[in-house]
Amino acid sequence: MAGDAGASADGRAAAPSAAPEPGEPPRILVVDDDPRTLRFVRDALAEAGYAPLVTGTPHDLPRIIRTERPRLVLLDLMLPDVDGIELMDQVPELAALPVIFISAYRRDETVAKALESGAVDYIAKPFPPTELVTRVRAALRRREAPDPFAVGSLAIDYERRRVTAAGVPVELTATEYELLRILSLDAGRVVTFETLLRRLWAKRENADANLVRNFVRNLRRKLGESAASPTWLFNQRGVGYRMAKPPDR
């Protein structure tokens, strides 16, 4: 059953399933310590054709994401011993996924802080099933078919896989383009070396941070910027890289 794929509604972890096959319903991971919320969200997502994975144990997040490969995470803002914003910093696996916070807190400053942490949306409890499903569907659509990216003279047309700098096409290898795409989709947030290695070189033995640095060096050269005075790709020493955030995001 889809609702039991990641963990039971009382938070006990279940055995991991195989990676999703093409054509399978998108897996959505729900993290909340309230069993009633887990059941409500699980049922709403299943009714809408998604495959919900539910857990009340935030410490299981890295394992569940690695084994179940969800497409999106619904994350409670306030969990026992940790809040969702702290988890965004502590769990590198979350950086590769769109995250929607669910919370009873409605204050503007709380919502702003949650979104600044890197979440793509925020839903205040209580919410009807239609709102939940609509927000999830919209977040997945933005991730899979994002609007073109533009910062200064750099532009990325995701649909055509076309990159230009000052109007001039930039020829990138498939890996270079995917690296740029990952960083741009999370523009404004630091994407860790671990996340980049897992998403780009998961099957490559002995891959380390130096491999990422080499590809970033090539990217900078092709984009016409320097490490000493970067315009778009910024290094967070010992952690990873951050891409400049478009002014309209």
Secondary structure, 3 states (H helix, E strand, C coil): CCCECCECCCCCECCCCCCCCCCCCCEEEEECCCHHHHHHHHHHHHHCCCEEEEECCHHHHHHHHHHHCCCEEEEECEECCEEHHHHHHHCHHHHHCCEEEEECCCCHHHHHHHHHCCCCEEEECCCCHHHHHHHHHHHHHHHHCCCCEEECCEEEECCCCEEEECCEECCCCHHHHHHHHHHHHCCCCEEEHHHHHHHHCCCCCCCCHHHHHHHHHHHHHHHCCCCCCCCCEEEECCCEEEECCCCCC
